[in-house]
Amino acid sequence: MKKNQNYGYIRQAILFLFSLKNMLFILLFTVGFLIITRFAELNTDQSNVTWIYSSSMQTLAALIALLPISYAYYISNLDSVKNDEFDSYIIDRLKKDVYYDMITVIIVCLLVIVLNLMSFYF
């Protein structure tokens, strides 16, 4: 049982990345990206690169600032519901699952921003 707990996040991340919805999203995103880069002429002026980099980081900062607030709100709601009807194991498991999902969203956002910034160089 201890062995499964050590790899919980990795297992959760793999299940998330290879789910059918995400695979379709990645495929559509890639096809859309290839179509846009193939037929649209992007202006790679230095000021545009700086502006896009700045706005991407601001978006990431806003997302990362909102995630812990929503996680804390979720945890406080779970703690307020904690009574005899729910097992403490279930509540702890819900907290852990939401934490893994939050970390996964942050990682996916970082990857999207990196891919977005790499599109200017490739």
C-alpha positions, 0 to 999 in steps of 0.5 A, a space after each residue: 500500500 505504501 508503494 502506491 502512495 509514493 507514485 500517486 501523483 505520477 499515476 494521476 498525471 499519466 491518467 490525466 494526460 492520456 485521457 480521451 478528452 485530453 488526447 483530442 484536445 492536444 490533437 486539435 491544438 496541434 492541428 490548429 497550431 500547424 494551420 495557423 503557423 502554415 497560413 498566417 504570417 506572424 510578425 516576429 518584431 522584438 516588441 511583439 515577442 516582449 509583449 507576448 512574453 509579458 502577457 503570458 507571464 501575467 496570465 500565469 501569475 493570475 492563474 497561480 494566484 487563483 488556484 491556491 485561493 480556490 483550493 483553500 476555499 474547497 478545503 474549508 468547505 470540506 472541513 465544514 461538511 466533515 461529520 459522521 456521514 463522511 469517512 475521514 479517509 474519503 475527505 482526505 482522498 478528495 483533498 489529495 485528488 484536488 491537490 494533484 489536479 491543481 498541480 497538473 493544471 499549473 504544469 500544463 499552463 507552464 507547458 502551454 506558455 513554453 510552447 507558445 514562446 517556442 513558436 517564435 523561434 521555430 
